Amino acid sequence: MAEIKILDGVTITCDGDLIKAKGPKGETVRKLFHPRIKITVTPELIMVTPQTKKENKKDKMFVNTFVAHIKNLMAGVRDGFEYKLKICSGHFPMSVSIAGNELIIKNFLGEKVPRKVRLPDGAKVVVQGEEIIVNALNKEIAGQAAARIEQLTRITNRDRRIFQDGCYIINKAGKAVAK
C-alpha cells in the first residue's frame, strides 16, 4: 500500500480508471487500470493498494508505477514539464520553424527536401534563436515531442565525429518532486 500526499493547489478526482488532475497550469487525464490494484482518493491523500491478501513483487511493481504516474500528473498541472533542445548547425545554416502542429527543418546538411515531424497534441513548442523549447503538462508528451525532434535530425552513413549537426536535448527540467 502506498499513500501520496496531494500537492497544494492541485485537485485529484478518480472516476473508475481515469485519474483527473487540475492545477494552476491546467488539467490532465490519465487512465490507470490493473485488475488487482485499487486507487482511492480522499481530499488530502491518494491511496494505491493491491487487492490481494498477500502482496507479491508484481503487485508492488504496479503500485510503484501508479504512484510515479500520479506524482507526474500532479507535478505537471502544478509546474509543467519543459525540455530544451539546442540547434547545432556546423556545415550548413539550417532553419527551424513551426507550422501548425509540425516542426519543419530546412537545409539540414544541404538537403533540398525539408524534414518535418508531427508534434503530439498537448505539446507547446517554441523556437527561440538557437534553442527549441518544448512545454507540456504531461511528462510523456513533452518527452515524446523532444525525442521526435531529436530523431528528425538523425544522421546515418556519415562520420558522427565530423557531422555533428542536429537538434540535441540539453535540459530536462520539471522533474516530479512530490513526496
N, C-alpha and C positions, 0 to 999 in steps of 0.2 A: 504494500500500500504506500502511495506517495501523496503528499499534500503540497499544494502550490499556493503561495500567498498571492492574491490578486493585487497588482500594482495600483498605485494611486492614479486616479483619472481614467482607469480602464474598467469597462463593464464586460462581463463574460456571460453568455447565455448558452445553454445546451438544449438543443431540440433533436432528440434522438441521436443520430450520428453526427449532426452538424454542430460545430462549435463556432459561435459568432463572437467576435471581439470588436468593441467600439472604444475609440480613444480620441485624443485631441487631433491626431493626424488623419483619422478616417475609420473605416470599417473593413474588416476582412472576415472571410468564412473559410473553414477547413473541415473536411469530412474525415473523422477518425472512427474507424469501426474495427472491432475484433470481437468474436462471439464470447470470449472468456474475460473481457475487460469491460469494466463499468466506470463511467465518468459521472460524478455528481458535482453540482455547482451550488455553493452557498454564497451569500454576499461577500464574505471575506476569503474563502478558500475554494480550491478545486481539488477534489479527491479522485485519484485514479487507483482503482482497486481491482485485483484479479477475482474472478468469480469461482475459482476452485478452492477446495478446502486446504490443499497443500500447495504452496507456491513453488513452482519449478523454474528452471532457468529461462525457458521460453516466455513464460508469463512475466517474469521480471524484465526481460528484454523488451517486451511490448509496452509495459508500464513506463520504463525509462524513455522509450521512443516517444510515447504520447506526451510525457512530461516535457521533453525537449521541444516538441512541436507547439505545445500550448505556451511555453515560455517565449518561443519565437513569435507567436501570434501577438502576445502582449507587448513585447518589445517593439514589434513592427508598428502597431497602432499608436504607441506612445512616442517612439523616437524615429522609426523608419529605418530602412537599410540603404546604405549608399556604397557603391563601388566606383572606383576611379580607374580609368584606363589612360595610358599615355600613348599618343600618336608618335611613332618613330618613323621618319622617312629620310633615309640617308642617300639613296640613289636618285629617286625621282620625287618631286614635290606632289604628294597626294592630297586630295581634298576630300573632306568628310562632311556629309550633310545628312539632314533628316527630312524625309518627305512622307508625311502621314505616319504610318507605323513601320516604316522601313528606314534602315540606315544604309546610305549609299557611299561607297568609297570609289573615287575616280582617280585614274592614273596611278594605280598601285603597281609598282615595278614597271611602269611604262605600258601597262596593258590598255588596249583600246576599249574593251568592254568593261563598264563599271561593275564592281562587285556589290551585291545587295543582300541584305539579311532582314527577315521579318522579325520584329520585336514582339515579345509576348505581351498580351493585354495586361495592363496594370503597371507596366514599367514606364517611367518617365526618363527619357534620355535627352541630355543637353550636351552640345559641343561647345566648349569654351577654349578657343585657341588651340593649344596642343594637348588638351585633355577632353576626355569623354566622361561625363558623369551620369551614372545610372542610379535612379532612386525608385524604390517600391516599398509597399507596406509588407509584402510577403518576401521573406528571405530567399525562397526558392525561385521566385520570379526574377528578383534582382540578380541573383547568381546566374540564372539561365541566360538572361539578356547579356550580361557581361561575358559569359563563356561563348555565346554565339558571335559576339563582335570579335572576340579574340580569335576564334576559329575561322572567321571570314578572311582574315589576313594570313592564314597559314601558308607557309612556303614549302613546296616539295621540289625535289630534284635539283636543289641548289645548295651550296655550302652555307650552313647556318652561321658560321663564324664571319662570313663576309656579308651575306644578305640578312641583315638584322632589321629590316623594315617590317612594320606591322603595328598593331594595337595590342598593348600588353596591360594586364591588370596590375596596378601598382599599390592599390589600397582597398581593403575590405573593412569599412567602418560599420558601426551599428551592431555590434555583437550583442547577443541576449545576455543581460546582466541580472535577470530576475532570479531570486532565490526561493 
